[in-house]
């Protein structure tokens, strides 16, 4: 059934591309992309482009805000020549199907999160390790921008799978929700905890003694409501917009890990573009790297207040002592990572740990 759904989606997208042309409208209507330019070094000043960008969240969520601003900036920076149509999760498939479309050229751009693509690019599962990045936001942002481990070594692994990463960025800290208090790893014992489809996220929560349960994001609310799962992790903004606080009793600020995602492009499509259009895209991605931090702070800043105003959920934060206990348990997953991804992945993690240690020492 899944293969038939994917094939149907591809037929629809390709049919749409065949019967519609480029347009200057950035309203997000169902116009399809005209594809890449014909290979000249620079684009004609009158040539316009309409491309598709899919993300993994809902309207108004962090990725949606990012994508809409990315589209606006591309339009402005290209003097109205570049138009991006935004597709939230579910419109053309779930997160994995969107990734497949990007790889096969059915999409030009996508926001791809390692938690959803750990089976596609196994090495990216290092993002699922707990207590890996600095707690200081500025230091983490600097790592994501400048890390050789991520932007060279890991990016090469993405390219091998027909995915070109343009930027790694974070949606902020992951928070836990559950139907019971969570203060120690022992509290996770046997807990049916929803995770994304990443072996390393599963390993991270197995290290605490939980019963990790992979589930599509679109099914989490009903899963919590029906007690099919008993807890989950997400950025605080996603917890609010998806209303998980309505069906959970406890919200925990664990400072355990970050939600890292990536702005990606189909590499064949990107390589076929004129050089000046490529540069506009790259410059706009760089602009969005700094803007993404502001978006995170703006959206996450008000989400907790809204959650507490709209529900009776009990909000707690791990103490320093409790975090140390979780850190000790989390190291088990680091060993699993090396076993799962092999020598190349281990080298990427080791390099990243060196870079984190260096910036922490500053």
N, C-alpha and C positions, 0 to 999 in steps of 0.2 A: 504493500500500500504506500509506503513511504517513497519508493522509487517512482511509482505512478504519479504521486503528487508532485515530486520534483520535476519529472518530465513534463507534466502539464504546465507547471509554472514556467519552465524554460520556453515551451511553445508559445505561451501567452506573451512573454516578454519579447521573444524574437519576432512574433507576428506584429506586436505593437511597434517595434522598431522599424519594421518593413513598411508600414502604412502611414507613418507620421514623420514629419521633418523637424528641423531645428526651429527653435523659437526664442524670442527675447523675453518671454514671460517667465518670471521666477516665482509664480504663485504656487507651484507644487501640483499643478494639474497633471493629468495622466499622459502628457506628452512624453515620448520616448527619446532616447539619445540617438543622435545621428552617427555617433561613433567618433573615431579619431580623425584628425586631419590626414591629408593624403601623403604626408611625409616630407614636406618642405621644411627648411630650417626655421622659418618664421611663418606665422599665420597671417593671412590677409586681414587687414584692419576691419573689414566688413564681415568676416566670417564669424558665425556664432555657433555655440555648442550647447547641447542639452544632455546632461548625464544623470545617472541614478546613484543615489547614496542611501544605503540601508543601515539601520542601527538596531540595537537589541532591546530597546526599552519602549515605553509608551509616550504618547503625546504629553509634553510638559516635564518629562523626566530629564535627568542631567544630559544624557546623550542627545536627546531631542533638541534641547536648548543649544548645545554645542553645534549640532549639525545645521540648525537654522542660521546661527550666526556665521558659521563657516560658509554657507551658501551665500549669505548677504555679502560677506567680505570678498568672496570670489567674484561675485557680480560686480562689486564696486571696483576691485583691483583690475578687472579686465575691461572696464568701461562698458559693462553690460553685455559682453560677449559670451560669458560662461554662466550657465544656468544649472542648478542642481535641484533635482526632485528628491524629496525626503520621504523615505518609507520606514515607518516604525515597525517594530517586531510584529509578526502576524500577518502583515499585508501581503508579503511575498514569501512566507515561510518563517520557520523559527530560526534561531541564531545559527545553527549548523547548516541549515539549507541556504541561508544568506551567504555563508562562507563558501559553500559549494558553487553558488551562482557567481561569486566574485572570481573564484579559481577558473571557472569555465567561460568567463567573459560575459555572463548574463547580467552582471553588474559592473559598473566602472569603479565605484568606491563602496567601502563598508567600514563600519566600526566593529572591530573583532576583538572580543575579550578572551584572554587565555583560558579562563575558566570554562568557556564554551568550546574551545578548540584544542584542548590538551591532547585529544586523540589525533588531531591533524598535524600539529607541530608539538611533539612531546616535550621538547626542550623548554617551551614557554611556561611549563608548569612550575618553574621556579617562582613565578609570581604568586603561587598558591601557598608557598611556605610561610609560616607564621613567624613574626618577630624578625623579619629580614631587613626591612628598610628603616631608616632613621625616623624617630617620632617627629622631628623637626620638619615642618612642611617645606621650608625653603631648601633644606639639604636634599630632601627626597626629589623635589622638582629639578634640582641641579643634576642629580644622578640620572633621572629619566632623560634629560636633555643631552648629557655629555658622555654617558657610560659607553665605553668600548664594548663591554660585555653584551649590552643590549642593542646598541645601534649599529654594531658591526657583526659581532659573532652570532647573536641571536637572529638579527635581521637576515643573515645568510641562510639560516634554517627556514625562515618564512619563504624566502625566494625559491628555495628548492621545492616548495609546495605551491608555487604560482601565486604567492601573496607578497606584495611589496609594502613594507611598513614605512609610513611617512612620519609618524610620531607616536611615542608612548606617552600616555598621560593618565592621571588618577582621578577617580571620582570621590576620593576621600576614604576615610576609615570605614571598615566593615563593622557593623553592629550586629549583635546576636539578639534574636527574639526567641522565646521559649514559653512553654506552659508550666515551667517550674523555675526556681532560682538557679543561677549558674555562677558559682563562686570558685569552684575547684574542678580539676579534671574529673574527679569522682562523680560530680554532678552530671557529667555527660554519659555516664555508664549506661549503655543500652538505649540512649535517647535517639529516636528516629529524627535525624537532623537532615533537612534538605540541603543538597549541594548541587552545583553545576556538574556537567558531565566530564570532569577532569579527574583522572586517577590520583593526582597529587592532592587535590582538595579532599578527596575521599581519605587519602592517607593521613592528611593533617588532622582530620576529626577522629579517625581510628586511633591516632596517637593519644587522644583524650579518652578513648573508650566508648565513643559514640557509635551509633548504627547509621552511617551516612546513607542517604537515600537520594540518588540523582533524580532530578525532575525538571521538566521544562518550566521556565519562568512563568509562562502563561497559566500553569496549573497550580502554582504555589498557594494562592489564596484559598482555593477550594480544598487543597490538600490539608492546609492548616485547619480550616473550618470543620472538615470531616474527620480530623484526627488521624489522617493517613500519615502525616508527619507531625512532629511535636516541636520543631524549632527550625530556624533558618538564619542565614547571614546575608546582609546587604548593606549598602550605604544608607545612611539615615534618611536621605531624600527619597530613595526608592521604597523604603519601608512605609513612608508616609503616602506617597502617591499611589502605591499599590494596596494601601489600607491594611497591611499585615497587622498593624496595631489593634485593629478591630477584633482579631481572632487569636490574639496572644495575650498572655498575662504579664510577661516580664520582658524588658528591654535592657540590654547590657552593653555598656561601653567598655569593650575589652582591650581596645588598642592593639589588637592581635595582628592585623594585616590590612592591606590596602586593596581597594578594587582598582586594578590596573587594566586599562584598555588600550586599544591602538587604532589610529586612523590609517586605513590601508587602501591600496589601489591595485587593480589588476596590472601586473608588470608589462604584459604585451601591449595593452592599451596605452599605458603611460609612455612606453618607449616609442610608440608610433606618433606621439604628439609633437608638434613643432616646439623647438627649444624655448621660445618666448612663452608659450603656454605652459610648458613644464615649469618654467621658473616662476610664473605667477602662482601656480599651485603650491610649489615649495615655499615661496615667501608667505603665502597665506597660511599654510600649515604652521610656519614659525610664529606668525602673529597669534594664532590660536593656542599655541603652547602656553603663552603667558595669560591669555584670556581664559583658558580652561581653569586655571587656579582661581581666578576671580569668580567664575561661574560656580565652582565647587563651594567656595565660601558663601556666596550669595544664597545658593539653594539650600545647602546643608544648615546654614545659620538659622533659618526660620523653621526648618522641618521639625526639630525637637519640640519647639514651642507649640506648633500645631498639633503634634501627636499628643502631648500632655493635655491640651485643651479639648481634644476630641475624644479622648478615651480615659479609662481608669488604669491603664497599663502602669506597672511599677518600674521606674527607671533606676538602675543601679550602675555603678562603675567599679571595676576591679581595683582593689588596692594594690600598692606596689608589691606587697608580699604575695598576693594572689596571682599577679602577673608573672612573678618570678617562678611560681609553681607551674604555670602554663608554659612558660618559656622552656623550662627543663623538659617537660613532656614533648614539646614541639620538635625538639632536636631529633627525635626518632624519625620524623618524616624527612629530614635532610638526608639521612642515610638511605631511605627508600628512594628518594629522587635520583641519587647516583646509580642505584641498581636499575631503575626503570629506564632512564634515558641514555645510559652508557657514558663513555669517556668524553665525547664532545659536550654533552650537557653538563657533565661534572666540571669540565674546564670553564664553561660559561658561568656556572655558579661560583666557582672559586675566584674567578676574575671579579665578579660582582661583589663578593664579600670583601675582596681587597679594596675595591673602590669605595664601598660603604665605610670600611674602617678608616680609610684615608680622609674622607670628608667629615666623619665623626670626630677625628682628631684635630680638625681645624679650629 
